[in-house]
Amino acid sequence: MRVVIQRTGLSADVLRAWERRYGVVAPDRSEGGQRLYSDDDVERLSLLRRATAAGRNISQISALPLPELEALVTEDETLRASQEETPEGRRHAAHPFQEAACRAVERLDVSDLEAQLRRAAMQLGSAVAIDEVIIPVLRDIGDRWHRGELNPAHEHMATAAIRRVLAWMSSSALVPHYAPLAVVATPANQRHELGAKIVSTTAATEGWRVLFLGADLPAESIAAAAAQSGASLVALSMIFPEHDPGLVAEIARLRQLLPPHVQVVAGGPAAVANESGLVAHGTRVMHSLAELRVLFRSLNPAA
């Protein structure tokens, strides 16, 4: 069941409920009583998840033969893609999830917040969910915190929930063992790690293996981890402080310690604020996640 959950994006509770109420699949049992799913079962469950994410009612589609289910999902996703192929269309599709997530933050309803973010990822795709739901929700929390409308408890709850959803999105990505590897971290004195978590998830959903190191690491540690893991890219998140006088020198030291073939990229407000110095020391500055995705795809032979 654990493997099926990872491959389909369904929760264990939903999977059990669909089996019990609608008989969507009938897995065999091992001698120890564990469910044993076939490849056809996994394919059927994946299609049902995609169909329900598009708004179909499980009770109405649970008994459809596999070819009809495939045709239904293709029709739904073709229509959705045509509606969401423009930035305005993507924002329009994401807006209900964004509003629902913000309301969940207000209520300190962590279960609903995670549910809304997971639904957004399943229905919109990970890139749109991150760009048009998760990041706007984080901005809204920050703005309302500064206005005194939310307190630190709201921010901490939301941040923890978003971390869990990002981890789920990363674990759901099907990344081959031969994919290139990216080391993701924040450099010394950069203690905000959520941006790095978003970068890690973006890399995983673009088909990269990821070694996430966390926040506030010296150049020597990042370089050693990249060398030991065989990384082909180091991605750094730099958010605050924006004007750290030692930041450029730290990244220059990292560039010296890394082999020439390992690329270094950086993003975030502090990276943009120090762009000229970073570029002078061989670091590419990313101005958006969309730009970073293009880079990931261009460097990944399997993409």
ChimeraX commands (.cxc) that place a marker at each C-alpha (Angstrom):
marker #1 position 0.00,0.00,0.00 radius 0.5
marker #1 position 2.84,2.40,0.78 radius 0.5
marker #1 position 4.17,2.10,-2.77 radius 0.5
marker #1 position 0.70,2.55,-4.27 radius 0.5
marker #1 position 0.16,5.70,-2.20 radius 0.5
marker #1 position 3.45,7.14,-3.46 radius 0.5
marker #1 position 2.73,6.27,-7.09 radius 0.5
marker #1 position -0.91,7.42,-7.19 radius 0.5
marker #1 position -0.95,10.39,-4.80 radius 0.5
marker #1 position -3.92,8.93,-2.91 radius 0.5
marker #1 position -3.97,8.88,0.87 radius 0.5
marker #1 position -4.31,5.56,2.69 radius 0.5
marker #1 position -7.73,6.57,4.04 radius 0.5
marker #1 position -9.08,7.43,0.59 radius 0.5
marker #1 position -7.66,4.24,-0.89 radius 0.5
marker #1 position -9.31,2.07,1.77 radius 0.5
marker #1 position -12.60,3.95,1.46 radius 0.5
marker #1 position -12.68,3.54,-2.33 radius 0.5
marker #1 position -11.99,-0.17,-2.01 radius 0.5
marker #1 position -14.62,-0.67,0.70 radius 0.5
marker #1 position -17.42,1.50,-0.69 radius 0.5
marker #1 position -16.96,1.26,-4.44 radius 0.5
marker #1 position -14.81,-1.82,-5.05 radius 0.5
marker #1 position -12.52,0.14,-7.40 radius 0.5
marker #1 position -9.85,-2.57,-7.13 radius 0.5
marker #1 position -9.68,-5.97,-5.43 radius 0.5
marker #1 position -6.06,-6.52,-4.35 radius 0.5
marker #1 position -4.80,-9.94,-3.42 radius 0.5
marker #1 position -3.45,-10.62,0.07 radius 0.5
marker #1 position -0.09,-11.91,1.17 radius 0.5
marker #1 position 0.22,-14.67,3.76 radius 0.5
marker #1 position 0.73,-11.91,6.33 radius 0.5
marker #1 position -2.46,-10.13,5.28 radius 0.5
marker #1 position -0.86,-7.27,3.36 radius 0.5
marker #1 position -2.59,-5.94,0.25 radius 0.5
marker #1 position -0.85,-6.90,-3.00 radius 0.5
marker #1 position -1.65,-4.57,-5.90 radius 0.5
marker #1 position -1.04,-5.32,-9.58 radius 0.5
marker #1 position 0.23,-2.81,-12.16 radius 0.5
marker #1 position -3.31,-2.64,-13.55 radius 0.5
marker #1 position -4.60,-1.76,-10.09 radius 0.5
marker #1 position -2.09,1.07,-9.81 radius 0.5
marker #1 position -2.97,2.37,-13.27 radius 0.5
marker #1 position -6.68,2.28,-12.47 radius 0.5
marker #1 position -6.22,4.07,-9.16 radius 0.5
marker #1 position -4.05,6.73,-10.79 radius 0.5
marker #1 position -6.71,7.38,-13.42 radius 0.5
marker #1 position -9.46,7.56,-10.79 radius 0.5
marker #1 position -7.41,10.05,-8.77 radius 0.5
marker #1 position -6.87,12.23,-11.86 radius 0.5
marker #1 position -10.57,12.03,-12.77 radius 0.5
marker #1 position -11.75,13.01,-9.28 radius 0.5
marker #1 position -9.18,15.82,-9.17 radius 0.5
marker #1 position -10.85,17.17,-12.32 radius 0.5
marker #1 position -14.20,17.22,-10.50 radius 0.5
marker #1 position -15.66,13.81,-11.36 radius 0.5
marker #1 position -17.66,12.00,-8.68 radius 0.5
marker #1 position -16.03,8.71,-7.66 radius 0.5
marker #1 position -19.41,7.01,-7.30 radius 0.5
marker #1 position -20.18,7.74,-10.96 radius 0.5
marker #1 position -16.89,6.57,-12.44 radius 0.5
marker #1 position -15.75,3.77,-10.11 radius 0.5
marker #1 position -17.16,0.99,-12.33 radius 0.5
marker #1 position -15.97,2.32,-15.69 radius 0.5
marker #1 position -13.81,-0.07,-17.74 radius 0.5
marker #1 position -10.19,0.99,-18.02 radius 0.5
marker #1 position -10.38,2.18,-21.68 radius 0.5
marker #1 position -13.41,4.39,-20.92 radius 0.5
marker #1 position -11.69,5.76,-17.82 radius 0.5
marker #1 position -8.56,6.59,-19.84 radius 0.5
marker #1 position -10.66,8.39,-22.46 radius 0.5
marker #1 position -12.50,10.36,-19.76 radius 0.5
marker #1 position -9.28,11.48,-18.11 radius 0.5
marker #1 position -7.76,12.45,-21.46 radius 0.5
marker #1 position -10.82,14.54,-22.28 radius 0.5
marker #1 position -10.78,16.28,-18.88 radius 0.5
marker #1 position -7.07,17.01,-18.93 radius 0.5
marker #1 position -7.08,18.23,-22.53 radius 0.5
marker #1 position -9.83,20.68,-21.66 radius 0.5
marker #1 position -8.03,21.82,-18.52 radius 0.5
marker #1 position -4.74,22.27,-20.38 radius 0.5
marker #1 position -6.41,24.45,-23.02 radius 0.5
marker #1 position -7.94,26.60,-20.27 radius 0.5
marker #1 position -4.70,26.89,-18.30 radius 0.5
marker #1 position -2.17,27.42,-21.08 radius 0.5
marker #1 position -2.02,31.16,-20.38 radius 0.5
marker #1 position -0.79,32.79,-17.14 radius 0.5
marker #1 position -4.26,34.25,-16.62 radius 0.5
marker #1 position -5.82,30.82,-17.02 radius 0.5
marker #1 position -3.42,29.28,-14.52 radius 0.5
marker #1 position -4.09,32.01,-11.97 radius 0.5
marker #1 position -7.84,31.65,-12.48 radius 0.5
marker #1 position -7.68,27.89,-11.94 radius 0.5
marker #1 position -5.52,28.29,-8.84 radius 0.5
marker #1 position -7.50,31.10,-7.20 radius 0.5
marker #1 position -10.12,28.90,-5.43 radius 0.5
marker #1 position -7.36,26.79,-3.85 radius 0.5
marker #1 position -5.45,29.90,-2.80 radius 0.5
marker #1 position -8.51,31.44,-1.15 radius 0.5
marker #1 position -9.46,28.19,0.60 radius 0.5
marker #1 position -5.90,27.75,1.88 radius 0.5
marker #1 position -5.83,31.30,3.26 radius 0.5
marker #1 position -9.12,30.71,5.07 radius 0.5
marker #1 position -7.71,27.51,6.55 radius 0.5
marker #1 position -4.70,29.47,7.85 radius 0.5
marker #1 position -7.05,31.99,9.50 radius 0.5
marker #1 position -8.87,29.18,11.30 radius 0.5
marker #1 position -5.64,27.39,12.22 radius 0.5
marker #1 position -7.16,24.40,10.41 radius 0.5
marker #1 position -4.02,22.48,9.49 radius 0.5
marker #1 position -5.90,19.48,8.08 radius 0.5
marker #1 position -7.89,21.59,5.63 radius 0.5
marker #1 position -4.80,23.61,4.68 radius 0.5
marker #1 position -2.88,20.46,3.74 radius 0.5
marker #1 position -5.91,19.04,1.94 radius 0.5
marker #1 position -6.32,22.20,-0.17 radius 0.5
marker #1 position -2.63,22.26,-1.11 radius 0.5
marker #1 position -2.61,18.56,-2.00 radius 0.5
marker #1 position -5.72,18.98,-4.14 radius 0.5
marker #1 position -4.12,21.92,-5.90 radius 0.5
marker #1 position -1.03,19.85,-6.67 radius 0.5
marker #1 position -3.09,16.95,-8.01 radius 0.5
marker #1 position -5.45,19.06,-10.07 radius 0.5
marker #1 position -3.14,21.82,-11.30 radius 0.5
marker #1 position 0.23,20.09,-11.29 radius 0.5
marker #1 position 3.12,20.79,-8.99 radius 0.5
marker #1 position 4.51,23.83,-10.84 radius 0.5
marker #1 position 1.21,25.74,-10.87 radius 0.5
marker #1 position 0.44,24.68,-7.29 radius 0.5
marker #1 position 3.77,26.08,-6.10 radius 0.5
marker #1 position 3.74,29.26,-8.20 radius 0.5
marker #1 position 0.07,30.18,-7.95 radius 0.5
marker #1 position -1.03,28.71,-4.61 radius 0.5
marker #1 position 1.79,28.01,-2.16 radius 0.5
marker #1 position 3.91,31.11,-2.81 radius 0.5
marker #1 position 0.91,33.51,-2.86 radius 0.5
marker #1 position -0.34,31.98,0.39 radius 0.5
marker #1 position 3.07,32.55,1.99 radius 0.5
marker #1 position 3.06,36.16,0.77 radius 0.5
marker #1 position -0.45,36.68,2.14 radius 0.5
marker #1 position 0.59,35.31,5.53 radius 0.5
marker #1 position 3.60,37.64,5.63 radius 0.5
marker #1 position 1.54,40.69,4.65 radius 0.5
marker #1 position -1.19,39.96,7.18 radius 0.5
marker #1 position 1.34,39.23,9.91 radius 0.5
marker #1 position 2.89,42.67,9.38 radius 0.5
marker #1 position -0.57,44.25,9.52 radius 0.5
marker #1 position -1.30,42.47,12.80 radius 0.5
marker #1 position -4.11,40.33,11.37 radius 0.5
marker #1 position -2.26,37.06,11.97 radius 0.5
marker #1 position 0.14,36.08,14.73 radius 0.5
marker #1 position 3.24,33.85,14.79 radius 0.5
marker #1 position 1.13,30.77,15.52 radius 0.5
marker #1 position -0.58,31.11,12.14 radius 0.5
marker #1 position 2.76,31.46,10.35 radius 0.5
marker #1 position 4.36,28.52,12.15 radius 0.5
marker #1 position 1.36,26.25,11.54 radius 0.5
marker #1 position 1.21,27.15,7.85 radius 0.5
marker #1 position 4.94,26.76,7.34 radius 0.5
marker #1 position 4.93,23.30,8.92 radius 0.5
marker #1 position 1.98,22.24,6.76 radius 0.5
marker #1 position 3.60,23.57,3.58 radius 0.5
marker #1 position 6.82,21.69,4.40 radius 0.5
marker #1 position 4.85,18.44,4.70 radius 0.5
marker #1 position 3.03,19.03,1.41 radius 0.5
marker #1 position 6.31,19.86,-0.36 radius 0.5
marker #1 position 7.83,16.65,1.03 radius 0.5
marker #1 position 4.81,14.70,-0.25 radius 0.5
marker #1 position 5.14,16.30,-3.69 radius 0.5
marker #1 position 8.84,15.43,-3.80 radius 0.5
marker #1 position 8.28,11.82,-2.73 radius 0.5
marker #1 position 5.53,11.43,-5.34 radius 0.5
marker #1 position 7.87,12.41,-8.18 radius 0.5
marker #1 position 9.11,9.48,-10.22 radius 0.5
marker #1 position 12.85,10.14,-10.50 radius 0.5
marker #1 position 15.07,7.53,-12.19 radius 0.5
marker #1 position 18.19,6.37,-10.37 radius 0.5
marker #1 position 20.38,7.66,-13.20 radius 0.5
marker #1 position 19.00,11.23,-13.05 radius 0.5
marker #1 position 21.44,14.06,-12.32 radius 0.5
marker #1 position 21.75,15.14,-8.71 radius 0.5
marker #1 position 21.33,18.64,-7.28 radius 0.5
marker #1 position 22.56,19.72,-3.86 radius 0.5
marker #1 position 20.16,22.26,-2.34 radius 0.5
marker #1 position 20.96,24.43,0.69 radius 0.5
marker #1 position 21.19,27.94,2.02 radius 0.5
marker #1 position 24.68,29.41,2.57 radius 0.5
marker #1 position 26.13,30.59,5.86 radius 0.5
marker #1 position 24.01,33.19,7.72 radius 0.5
marker #1 position 20.97,32.46,5.54 radius 0.5
marker #1 position 18.63,30.76,8.01 radius 0.5
marker #1 position 15.33,30.72,6.10 radius 0.5
marker #1 position 15.09,27.25,4.58 radius 0.5
marker #1 position 11.56,27.21,3.12 radius 0.5
marker #1 position 12.79,28.68,-0.16 radius 0.5
marker #1 position 15.32,25.86,-0.38 radius 0.5
marker #1 position 12.53,23.32,0.27 radius 0.5
marker #1 position 10.58,24.81,-2.64 radius 0.5
marker #1 position 13.67,24.53,-4.85 radius 0.5
marker #1 position 14.13,20.90,-3.77 radius 0.5
marker #1 position 10.55,20.05,-4.72 radius 0.5
marker #1 position 10.91,21.87,-8.03 radius 0.5
marker #1 position 14.06,19.90,-8.82 radius 0.5
marker #1 position 12.40,16.57,-7.93 radius 0.5
marker #1 position 9.33,17.27,-10.05 radius 0.5
marker #1 position 11.65,18.13,-12.95 radius 0.5
marker #1 position 13.24,14.69,-12.72 radius 0.5
marker #1 position 16.32,15.43,-10.60 radius 0.5
marker #1 position 17.63,13.52,-7.63 radius 0.5
marker #1 position 18.03,15.91,-4.71 radius 0.5
marker #1 position 20.32,16.09,-1.70 radius 0.5
marker #1 position 18.75,18.64,0.63 radius 0.5
marker #1 position 21.19,19.97,3.22 radius 0.5
marker #1 position 19.09,22.56,5.02 radius 0.5
marker #1 position 19.99,26.05,6.14 radius 0.5
marker #1 position 23.05,28.08,7.18 radius 0.5
marker #1 position 25.87,25.90,5.85 radius 0.5
marker #1 position 29.45,27.06,5.25 radius 0.5
marker #1 position 30.97,26.77,1.79 radius 0.5
marker #1 position 33.25,23.92,2.87 radius 0.5
marker #1 position 30.33,21.73,3.96 radius 0.5
marker #1 position 28.32,22.34,0.80 radius 0.5
marker #1 position 31.32,21.64,-1.42 radius 0.5
marker #1 position 32.19,18.45,0.45 radius 0.5
marker #1 position 28.62,17.16,0.15 radius 0.5
marker #1 position 28.54,17.95,-3.57 radius 0.5
marker #1 position 31.83,16.12,-4.12 radius 0.5
marker #1 position 30.82,13.04,-2.12 radius 0.5
marker #1 position 27.38,12.75,-3.73 radius 0.5
marker #1 position 28.56,13.39,-7.30 radius 0.5
marker #1 position 26.29,16.40,-7.75 radius 0.5
marker #1 position 26.24,18.23,-11.06 radius 0.5
marker #1 position 24.55,21.34,-9.69 radius 0.5
marker #1 position 24.40,23.29,-6.42 radius 0.5
marker #1 position 21.24,25.37,-5.91 radius 0.5
marker #1 position 21.27,27.99,-3.15 radius 0.5
marker #1 position 18.32,29.86,-1.66 radius 0.5
marker #1 position 19.15,33.34,-0.35 radius 0.5
marker #1 position 16.32,35.24,1.29 radius 0.5
marker #1 position 17.41,37.22,4.36 radius 0.5
marker #1 position 19.47,39.18,5.18 radius 0.5
marker #1 position 19.60,40.73,1.72 radius 0.5
marker #1 position 22.71,42.78,2.34 radius 0.5
marker #1 position 25.03,40.44,4.21 radius 0.5
marker #1 position 28.53,41.80,3.56 radius 0.5
marker #1 position 30.05,38.33,3.66 radius 0.5
marker #1 position 27.65,36.62,1.26 radius 0.5
marker #1 position 29.52,37.18,-2.01 radius 0.5
marker #1 position 32.84,36.12,-0.45 radius 0.5
marker #1 position 31.19,32.96,0.89 radius 0.5
marker #1 position 29.88,32.01,-2.55 radius 0.5
marker #1 position 33.25,32.87,-4.14 radius 0.5
marker #1 position 34.83,30.42,-1.69 radius 0.5
marker #1 position 32.26,27.76,-2.62 radius 0.5
marker #1 position 32.96,28.24,-6.32 radius 0.5
marker #1 position 36.69,27.76,-5.70 radius 0.5
marker #1 position 36.08,24.52,-3.80 radius 0.5
marker #1 position 33.80,22.98,-6.41 radius 0.5
marker #1 position 34.98,21.31,-9.63 radius 0.5
marker #1 position 34.46,23.47,-12.74 radius 0.5
marker #1 position 31.76,21.16,-14.15 radius 0.5
marker #1 position 29.47,21.67,-11.12 radius 0.5
marker #1 position 27.16,24.60,-11.78 radius 0.5
marker #1 position 26.14,26.96,-8.97 radius 0.5
marker #1 position 22.79,28.75,-9.14 radius 0.5
marker #1 position 21.18,31.05,-6.60 radius 0.5
marker #1 position 17.75,32.59,-6.15 radius 0.5
marker #1 position 15.83,34.74,-3.71 radius 0.5
marker #1 position 15.86,38.40,-2.67 radius 0.5
marker #1 position 19.42,38.26,-1.30 radius 0.5
marker #1 position 20.69,36.67,-4.51 radius 0.5
marker #1 position 19.08,39.37,-6.65 radius 0.5
marker #1 position 20.41,42.11,-4.35 radius 0.5
marker #1 position 23.95,40.74,-4.76 radius 0.5
marker #1 position 23.62,39.62,-8.39 radius 0.5
marker #1 position 26.62,41.44,-9.85 radius 0.5
marker #1 position 29.00,40.04,-7.23 radius 0.5
marker #1 position 27.61,36.52,-7.51 radius 0.5
marker #1 position 27.80,36.51,-11.30 radius 0.5
marker #1 position 31.39,37.76,-11.14 radius 0.5
marker #1 position 32.24,34.63,-9.16 radius 0.5
marker #1 position 30.59,32.14,-11.52 radius 0.5
marker #1 position 27.11,31.86,-9.99 radius 0.5
marker #1 position 23.97,32.09,-12.10 radius 0.5
marker #1 position 21.18,34.08,-10.48 radius 0.5
marker #1 position 17.63,32.85,-11.07 radius 0.5
marker #1 position 14.87,35.47,-11.00 radius 0.5
marker #1 position 11.95,33.04,-10.89 radius 0.5
marker #1 position 11.09,29.40,-10.43 radius 0.5
marker #1 position 10.05,29.29,-14.09 radius 0.5
marker #1 position 13.60,30.27,-15.06 radius 0.5
marker #1 position 14.97,27.60,-12.73 radius 0.5
marker #1 position 12.72,24.95,-14.28 radius 0.5
marker #1 position 14.03,25.80,-17.74 radius 0.5
marker #1 position 17.57,25.34,-16.44 radius 0.5
marker #1 position 16.74,22.00,-14.80 radius 0.5
marker #1 position 15.25,20.73,-18.04 radius 0.5
marker #1 position 18.14,21.92,-20.17 radius 0.5
marker #1 position 20.66,20.11,-17.94 radius 0.5
marker #1 position 18.72,16.88,-17.57 radius 0.5
marker #1 position 19.27,14.46,-20.48 radius 0.5
marker #1 position 16.27,12.40,-19.38 radius 0.5
marker #1 position 13.87,15.34,-19.38 radius 0.5
marker link #1:1,2 radius 0.2
marker link #1:2,3 radius 0.2
marker link #1:3,4 radius 0.2
marker link #1:4,5 radius 0.2
marker link #1:5,6 radius 0.2
marker link #1:6,7 radius 0.2
marker link #1:7,8 radius 0.2
marker link #1:8,9 radius 0.2
marker link #1:9,10 radius 0.2
marker link #1:10,11 radius 0.2
marker link #1:11,12 radius 0.2
marker link #1:12,13 radius 0.2
marker link #1:13,14 radius 0.2
marker link #1:14,15 radius 0.2
marker link #1:15,16 radius 0.2
marker link #1:16,17 radius 0.2
marker link #1:17,18 radius 0.2
marker link #1:18,19 radius 0.2
marker link #1:19,20 radius 0.2
marker link #1:20,21 radius 0.2
marker link #1:21,22 radius 0.2
marker link #1:22,23 radius 0.2
marker link #1:23,24 radius 0.2
marker link #1:24,25 radius 0.2
marker link #1:25,26 radius 0.2
marker link #1:26,27 radius 0.2
marker link #1:27,28 radius 0.2
marker link #1:28,29 radius 0.2
marker link #1:29,30 radius 0.2
marker link #1:30,31 radius 0.2
marker link #1:31,32 radius 0.2
marker link #1:32,33 radius 0.2
marker link #1:33,34 radius 0.2
marker link #1:34,35 radius 0.2
marker link #1:35,36 radius 0.2
marker link #1:36,37 radius 0.2
marker link #1:37,38 radius 0.2
marker link #1:38,39 radius 0.2
marker link #1:39,40 radius 0.2
marker link #1:40,41 radius 0.2
marker link #1:41,42 radius 0.2
marker link #1:42,43 radius 0.2
marker link #1:43,44 radius 0.2
marker link #1:44,45 radius 0.2
marker link #1:45,46 radius 0.2
marker link #1:46,47 radius 0.2
marker link #1:47,48 radius 0.2
marker link #1:48,49 radius 0.2
marker link #1:49,50 radius 0.2
marker link #1:50,51 radius 0.2
marker link #1:51,52 radius 0.2
marker link #1:52,53 radius 0.2
marker link #1:53,54 radius 0.2
marker link #1:54,55 radius 0.2
marker link #1:55,56 radius 0.2
marker link #1:56,57 radius 0.2
marker link #1:57,58 radius 0.2
marker link #1:58,59 radius 0.2
marker link #1:59,60 radius 0.2
marker link #1:60,61 radius 0.2
marker link #1:61,62 radius 0.2
marker link #1:62,63 radius 0.2
marker link #1:63,64 radius 0.2
marker link #1:64,65 radius 0.2
marker link #1:65,66 radius 0.2
marker link #1:66,67 radius 0.2
marker link #1:67,68 radius 0.2
marker link #1:68,69 radius 0.2
marker link #1:69,70 radius 0.2
marker link #1:70,71 radius 0.2
marker link #1:71,72 radius 0.2
marker link #1:72,73 radius 0.2
marker link #1:73,74 radius 0.2
marker link #1:74,75 radius 0.2
marker link #1:75,76 radius 0.2
marker link #1:76,77 radius 0.2
marker link #1:77,78 radius 0.2
marker link #1:78,79 radius 0.2
marker link #1:79,80 radius 0.2
marker link #1:80,81 radius 0.2
marker link #1:81,82 radius 0.2
marker link #1:82,83 radius 0.2
marker link #1:83,84 radius 0.2
marker link #1:84,85 radius 0.2
marker link #1:85,86 radius 0.2
marker link #1:86,87 radius 0.2
marker link #1:87,88 radius 0.2
marker link #1:88,89 radius 0.2
marker link #1:89,90 radius 0.2
marker link #1:90,91 radius 0.2
marker link #1:91,92 radius 0.2
marker link #1:92,93 radius 0.2
marker link #1:93,94 radius 0.2
marker link #1:94,95 radius 0.2
marker link #1:95,96 radius 0.2
marker link #1:96,97 radius 0.2
marker link #1:97,98 radius 0.2
marker link #1:98,99 radius 0.2
marker link #1:99,100 radius 0.2
marker link #1:100,101 radius 0.2
marker link #1:101,102 radius 0.2
marker link #1:102,103 radius 0.2
marker link #1:103,104 radius 0.2
marker link #1:104,105 radius 0.2
marker link #1:105,106 radius 0.2
marker link #1:106,107 radius 0.2
marker link #1:107,108 radius 0.2
marker link #1:108,109 radius 0.2
marker link #1:109,110 radius 0.2
marker link #1:110,111 radius 0.2
marker link #1:111,112 radius 0.2
marker link #1:112,113 radius 0.2
marker link #1:113,114 radius 0.2
marker link #1:114,115 radius 0.2
marker link #1:115,116 radius 0.2
marker link #1:116,117 radius 0.2
marker link #1:117,118 radius 0.2
marker link #1:118,119 radius 0.2
marker link #1:119,120 radius 0.2
marker link #1:120,121 radius 0.2
marker link #1:121,122 radius 0.2
marker link #1:122,123 radius 0.2
marker link #1:123,124 radius 0.2
marker link #1:124,125 radius 0.2
marker link #1:125,126 radius 0.2
marker link #1:126,127 radius 0.2
marker link #1:127,128 radius 0.2
marker link #1:128,129 radius 0.2
marker link #1:129,130 radius 0.2
marker link #1:130,131 radius 0.2
marker link #1:131,132 radius 0.2
marker link #1:132,133 radius 0.2
marker link #1:133,134 radius 0.2
marker link #1:134,135 radius 0.2
marker link #1:135,136 radius 0.2
marker link #1:136,137 radius 0.2
marker link #1:137,138 radius 0.2
marker link #1:138,139 radius 0.2
marker link #1:139,140 radius 0.2
marker link #1:140,141 radius 0.2
marker link #1:141,142 radius 0.2
marker link #1:142,143 radius 0.2
marker link #1:143,144 radius 0.2
marker link #1:144,145 radius 0.2
marker link #1:145,146 radius 0.2
marker link #1:146,147 radius 0.2
marker link #1:147,148 radius 0.2
marker link #1:148,149 radius 0.2
marker link #1:149,150 radius 0.2
marker link #1:150,151 radius 0.2
marker link #1:151,152 radius 0.2
marker link #1:152,153 radius 0.2
marker link #1:153,154 radius 0.2
marker link #1:154,155 radius 0.2
marker link #1:155,156 radius 0.2
marker link #1:156,157 radius 0.2
marker link #1:157,158 radius 0.2
marker link #1:158,159 radius 0.2
marker link #1:159,160 radius 0.2
marker link #1:160,161 radius 0.2
marker link #1:161,162 radius 0.2
marker link #1:162,163 radius 0.2
marker link #1:163,164 radius 0.2
marker link #1:164,165 radius 0.2
marker link #1:165,166 radius 0.2
marker link #1:166,167 radius 0.2
marker link #1:167,168 radius 0.2
marker link #1:168,169 radius 0.2
marker link #1:169,170 radius 0.2
marker link #1:170,171 radius 0.2
marker link #1:171,172 radius 0.2
marker link #1:172,173 radius 0.2
marker link #1:173,174 radius 0.2
marker link #1:174,175 radius 0.2
marker link #1:175,176 radius 0.2
marker link #1:176,177 radius 0.2
marker link #1:177,178 radius 0.2
marker link #1:178,179 radius 0.2
marker link #1:179,180 radius 0.2
marker link #1:180,181 radius 0.2
marker link #1:181,182 radius 0.2
marker link #1:182,183 radius 0.2
marker link #1:183,184 radius 0.2
marker link #1:184,185 radius 0.2
marker link #1:185,186 radius 0.2
marker link #1:186,187 radius 0.2
marker link #1:187,188 radius 0.2
marker link #1:188,189 radius 0.2
marker link #1:189,190 radius 0.2
marker link #1:190,191 radius 0.2
marker link #1:191,192 radius 0.2
marker link #1:192,193 radius 0.2
marker link #1:193,194 radius 0.2
marker link #1:194,195 radius 0.2
marker link #1:195,196 radius 0.2
marker link #1:196,197 radius 0.2
marker link #1:197,198 radius 0.2
marker link #1:198,199 radius 0.2
marker link #1:199,200 radius 0.2
marker link #1:200,201 radius 0.2
marker link #1:201,202 radius 0.2
marker link #1:202,203 radius 0.2
marker link #1:203,204 radius 0.2
marker link #1:204,205 radius 0.2
marker link #1:205,206 radius 0.2
marker link #1:206,207 radius 0.2
marker link #1:207,208 radius 0.2
marker link #1:208,209 radius 0.2
marker link #1:209,210 radius 0.2
marker link #1:210,211 radius 0.2
marker link #1:211,212 radius 0.2
marker link #1:212,213 radius 0.2
marker link #1:213,214 radius 0.2
marker link #1:214,215 radius 0.2
marker link #1:215,216 radius 0.2
marker link #1:216,217 radius 0.2
marker link #1:217,218 radius 0.2
marker link #1:218,219 radius 0.2
marker link #1:219,220 radius 0.2
marker link #1:220,221 radius 0.2
marker link #1:221,222 radius 0.2
marker link #1:222,223 radius 0.2
marker link #1:223,224 radius 0.2
marker link #1:224,225 radius 0.2
marker link #1:225,226 radius 0.2
marker link #1:226,227 radius 0.2
marker link #1:227,228 radius 0.2
marker link #1:228,229 radius 0.2
marker link #1:229,230 radius 0.2
marker link #1:230,231 radius 0.2
marker link #1:231,232 radius 0.2
marker link #1:232,233 radius 0.2
marker link #1:233,234 radius 0.2
marker link #1:234,235 radius 0.2
marker link #1:235,236 radius 0.2
marker link #1:236,237 radius 0.2
marker link #1:237,238 radius 0.2
marker link #1:238,239 radius 0.2
marker link #1:239,240 radius 0.2
marker link #1:240,241 radius 0.2
marker link #1:241,242 radius 0.2
marker link #1:242,243 radius 0.2
marker link #1:243,244 radius 0.2
marker link #1:244,245 radius 0.2
marker link #1:245,246 radius 0.2
marker link #1:246,247 radius 0.2
marker link #1:247,248 radius 0.2
marker link #1:248,249 radius 0.2
marker link #1:249,250 radius 0.2
marker link #1:250,251 radius 0.2
marker link #1:251,252 radius 0.2
marker link #1:252,253 radius 0.2
marker link #1:253,254 radius 0.2
marker link #1:254,255 radius 0.2
marker link #1:255,256 radius 0.2
marker link #1:256,257 radius 0.2
marker link #1:257,258 radius 0.2
marker link #1:258,259 radius 0.2
marker link #1:259,260 radius 0.2
marker link #1:260,261 radius 0.2
marker link #1:261,262 radius 0.2
marker link #1:262,263 radius 0.2
marker link #1:263,264 radius 0.2
marker link #1:264,265 radius 0.2
marker link #1:265,266 radius 0.2
marker link #1:266,267 radius 0.2
marker link #1:267,268 radius 0.2
marker link #1:268,269 radius 0.2
marker link #1:269,270 radius 0.2
marker link #1:270,271 radius 0.2
marker link #1:271,272 radius 0.2
marker link #1:272,273 radius 0.2
marker link #1:273,274 radius 0.2
marker link #1:274,275 radius 0.2
marker link #1:275,276 radius 0.2
marker link #1:276,277 radius 0.2
marker link #1:277,278 radius 0.2
marker link #1:278,279 radius 0.2
marker link #1:279,280 radius 0.2
marker link #1:280,281 radius 0.2
marker link #1:281,282 radius 0.2
marker link #1:282,283 radius 0.2
marker link #1:283,284 radius 0.2
marker link #1:284,285 radius 0.2
marker link #1:285,286 radius 0.2
marker link #1:286,287 radius 0.2
marker link #1:287,288 radius 0.2
marker link #1:288,289 radius 0.2
marker link #1:289,290 radius 0.2
marker link #1:290,291 radius 0.2
marker link #1:291,292 radius 0.2
marker link #1:292,293 radius 0.2
marker link #1:293,294 radius 0.2
marker link #1:294,295 radius 0.2
marker link #1:295,296 radius 0.2
marker link #1:296,297 radius 0.2
marker link #1:297,298 radius 0.2
marker link #1:298,299 radius 0.2
marker link #1:299,300 radius 0.2
marker link #1:300,301 radius 0.2
marker link #1:301,302 radius 0.2
marker link #1:302,303 radius 0.2
view
